[in-house]
Amino acid sequence: CMKNVSSIVLYGSMYKKIFEIDIHDTDLIIVVKDPQNDFSELFIYLRGIFKNLDFHIYTEKEIEANIPFHTREYVLEYLAKGICLYGENCFPGLYKKVTSEQYKQSIFIRTIAHIQMVRHVYFSNKHNFEYKIFYLKKYIQRIGKNMLLFLDVSDYDSLERISAEHLFSELTKNGLITKSPTEGFNDFKLLDFYYHIFCDLSEKIILLKEKFK
């Protein structure tokens, strides 16, 4: 079936063990020529290699027509910097065409989505204590990075390498949180503490909205 596959791009973080729990996804973007073809053998193969496979499929025509997908401009940046496992990565060319206004709008929308996701997990009775801590730690940092990107405090590559301590220092310095949580951030028991920091950070989404005026 590979004659109908244009490219396979690996992106996101993978194979990270947090709290000794295997919670991670292998994120793939697969670009195909004709979606009506049978790709079942490809996915049998991929699932045999990658644990917790998470994937999206786009067609060449959708890519060429610039069909929008959720927070497209934000997503294009890390797809452009992904690892191309097969074929040729078409996303760097698309990302070069993104304007600053489009990029910031997409970051804003993405941040709102992340905030809603965290609230859902925190108040849900479907997730255990360890998962909620994992989720809060992950998205506190992700939302914080989004906001620093939006405010032009730093760039994507620098934020990918930033330590938690440095990240919270920047968030405090830019008035996005009132007090750096670095000292308590490594205490795995402080679920309420993490949620308090999340609330402090998420309140600033209103300030980001004002940037569009």
C-alpha positions in Angstrom: 0.0 0.0 0.0 3.0 2.3 0.3 2.8 3.4 -3.3 -0.2 5.5 -2.1 1.6 7.1 0.8 3.4 10.4 0.2 5.0 10.9 3.6 5.0 9.8 7.2 6.1 12.4 9.8 6.9 11.7 13.4 6.4 14.7 15.8 5.7 15.4 19.5 7.3 13.9 22.5 7.6 10.1 22.8 8.9 7.4 25.2 9.0 9.6 28.2 8.3 7.9 31.5 6.7 10.2 34.2 5.9 9.0 37.7 6.9 5.5 36.5 3.7 5.4 34.4 3.8 4.6 30.7 1.8 7.5 29.5 3.0 8.6 26.1 1.8 8.7 22.5 3.7 8.2 19.3 2.3 11.0 17.1 2.4 10.5 13.3 1.1 12.5 10.4 0.5 10.4 7.3 -0.1 12.1 3.9 -1.7 9.9 1.3 -2.5 10.2 -2.4 -5.9 8.4 -2.4 -7.7 7.8 1.0 -9.9 5.1 -0.6 -6.9 2.7 -0.7 -6.5 0.0 1.9 -3.8 1.0 4.4 -4.5 -1.7 7.0 -1.2 -3.4 6.5 0.6 -0.2 7.1 -1.1 0.3 10.4 -0.6 -3.3 11.5 3.1 -2.6 10.9 3.2 0.7 12.7 1.4 -0.6 15.7 3.9 -3.4 16.0 6.7 -0.8 16.2 5.2 2.2 18.1 3.3 2.0 21.4 0.2 4.1 21.9 0.1 5.1 18.2 -1.8 8.4 17.6 -2.1 9.5 14.0 -3.8 11.9 11.6 -4.2 11.3 7.9 -4.3 14.0 5.3 -4.6 13.7 1.5 -2.3 15.4 -1.0 -5.2 17.4 -2.4 -6.2 18.7 1.1 -2.6 19.8 1.7 -2.3 21.5 -1.7 -5.7 23.3 -1.2 -4.6 24.6 2.2 -7.6 23.0 3.8 -7.6 24.3 7.4 -7.3 21.9 10.3 -7.6 22.7 14.0 -5.1 25.5 14.9 -3.3 24.8 11.6 -0.6 27.5 11.8 0.4 26.4 15.4 0.5 22.8 14.4 2.4 23.5 11.2 5.4 24.7 13.2 6.1 21.4 15.0 5.1 19.3 11.9 7.7 21.3 9.9 10.3 20.3 12.5 9.3 16.7 12.8 11.2 13.7 11.7 10.2 12.4 8.2 10.2 8.6 8.4 9.1 8.1 4.8 8.8 10.3 1.7 9.3 14.0 1.8 8.0 16.4 4.6 5.9 19.0 2.8 5.1 21.0 6.0 8.3 23.2 6.2 7.2 24.9 2.9 3.7 25.4 4.2 4.9 26.8 7.5 7.0 29.5 5.7 3.8 31.0 4.3 2.2 31.5 7.8 1.9 35.2 8.8 2.5 36.5 12.3 -1.2 37.3 12.8 -2.3 33.8 11.7 0.3 32.2 14.0 -0.8 34.2 17.1 -4.5 33.6 16.4 -3.8 29.8 16.3 -1.7 29.9 19.5 -4.6 31.7 21.2 -7.2 29.1 20.1 -4.9 26.2 21.0 -4.3 27.6 24.5 -8.0 27.9 25.1 -8.4 24.3 24.0 -5.6 23.2 26.4 -7.3 25.0 29.3 -10.6 23.3 28.7 -8.8 19.9 28.4 -7.1 20.4 31.8 -10.4 21.4 33.5 -12.1 18.4 32.1 -9.5 16.0 33.4 -9.1 17.6 36.8 -12.9 17.4 37.6 -13.5 14.1 35.9 -14.0 10.9 37.9 -12.7 8.8 35.1 -9.0 9.5 35.9 -6.9 8.5 38.8 -4.7 10.7 41.0 -1.5 9.9 39.2 -2.9 10.7 35.8 -4.3 14.0 36.9 -0.9 15.0 38.3 0.8 14.0 35.1 -1.7 15.9 33.0 -1.5 19.1 35.0 2.3 19.1 35.0 2.3 18.6 31.3 -0.2 21.2 30.4 0.9 23.9 32.9 4.2 23.9 31.0 2.5 23.7 27.6 0.1 26.5 28.2 3.0 28.6 29.7 5.1 28.1 26.6 2.1 29.0 24.4 1.7 32.3 26.2 5.4 33.1 25.9 5.3 32.4 22.2 2.2 34.6 21.8 3.9 37.5 23.6 7.1 37.1 21.5 9.1 36.5 24.7 10.9 33.5 23.2 10.8 31.3 20.1 9.7 27.7 19.6 13.1 26.1 19.5 14.3 27.9 22.7 11.1 26.9 24.5 11.5 23.2 23.5 14.8 23.2 25.3 13.8 25.3 28.3 13.9 23.8 31.9 10.9 23.9 34.1 12.8 26.3 36.5 13.6 28.7 33.7 10.1 28.5 32.2 8.5 29.5 35.5 11.0 32.2 36.0 10.0 33.7 32.6 6.3 33.3 33.3 6.7 35.1 36.7 8.9 37.9 35.1 6.2 38.5 32.4 3.4 38.7 34.9 1.7 35.5 33.8 1.9 33.8 37.2 2.2 35.5 40.5 4.7 33.2 42.1 7.1 30.6 40.6 6.0 27.1 41.5 9.5 25.6 40.9 10.1 24.6 44.4 6.9 22.6 44.7 6.7 21.4 41.1 8.7 18.2 41.8 6.5 17.2 44.7 4.3 14.5 43.2 1.6 14.8 45.9 0.5 18.4 45.4 -2.4 18.0 43.0 -4.2 21.1 44.4 -1.0 23.1 44.2 -0.7 22.3 40.5 -4.3 23.2 39.9 -3.8 26.6 41.7 -0.9 27.4 39.4 -3.0 26.3 36.4 -5.8 28.7 37.4 -3.3 31.5 38.0 -2.0 31.0 34.5 -5.3 30.4 32.7 -6.7 33.7 34.0 -4.2 35.5 31.8 -6.0 34.2 28.7 -8.1 37.4 29.0 -5.0 39.5 28.7 -4.0 37.6 25.5 -7.4 38.3 24.1 -6.8 42.0 24.5 -3.8 41.8 22.2 -6.2 41.3 19.2 -7.9 44.7 19.8 
